[in-house]
């Protein structure tokens, strides 16, 4: 098992945050975390646990990889 953070989602989140900052507004935080002193607004990206049962749906059908990247098959 491994975890997957889709780089397309990460890039969109980063661009949305950058655009908000360029417009002089705060990015739309989705949650907070406490750094020991204060609750810090945070942008979270979804994490998918990848297992043998969902690897095709998560990585192949989602367009991130091709089956041949893992198996040598086309």
N, C-alpha and C positions, 0 to 999 in steps of 0.2 A: 504494500500500500504506500501511497505517497499523497501529497496534496498538490493542488493545481490552482494557481492564480492566473487567470487569463490576462495576458499582457495587453490585449485590446481593451479590456475593461479598466486595467490600471492606467493605461494611456488616456482614456476618455476622462477618468476621474481627475488625473493630473491636469489635463487641458481645461476642464471645467473650473478647477481651483485657480489655475493661472489666469483664466479669463475674468473670474470674479475679482481677483486681486488687481488686475489691470484696470478694472472699472471702479476700483476703490471700495469694493464691498468684501465682506468676509465670505469665504467658501462655505457652502451649506454643509455643516458638520452633521454626520449621521449618528454620532455617539461621542462619548467622552471617556477618557481614562485619567486616573489620578496619578500624578508623578511624585506623590509624597507631599506636595505643597498645595496643589490646586488641581481642579478638574480641567483637563486640556481638551478642547474640541478636536474631534478626529474624524477623518474620512476612512471608512472601512470598505474594503473590496471583498467580494465573496470568495470564500475558500471552498473548493470542492475536494472531498476525500476521494481519491482515485483508487479503485480496486479492480481486480480481475473481472468482476461482474459489470462494471460501468465504464471501463476504459474506452471501448468503442464509441459509446454514446458521448462521453465527455471529451475525448481528445480527437477522435477520427471524425465522427459525424459533426462535431462542432467546427471542423475545418482547420484545426490547429496543426494537425499532422496527417500524414497519409499512412495507410496500413503498412505499406512497404517500408516505412521508416522503422518499424518494429520487427517485421517478419521477413523482409526480402520479397514478399508477395506483392502483386499489383492488383 
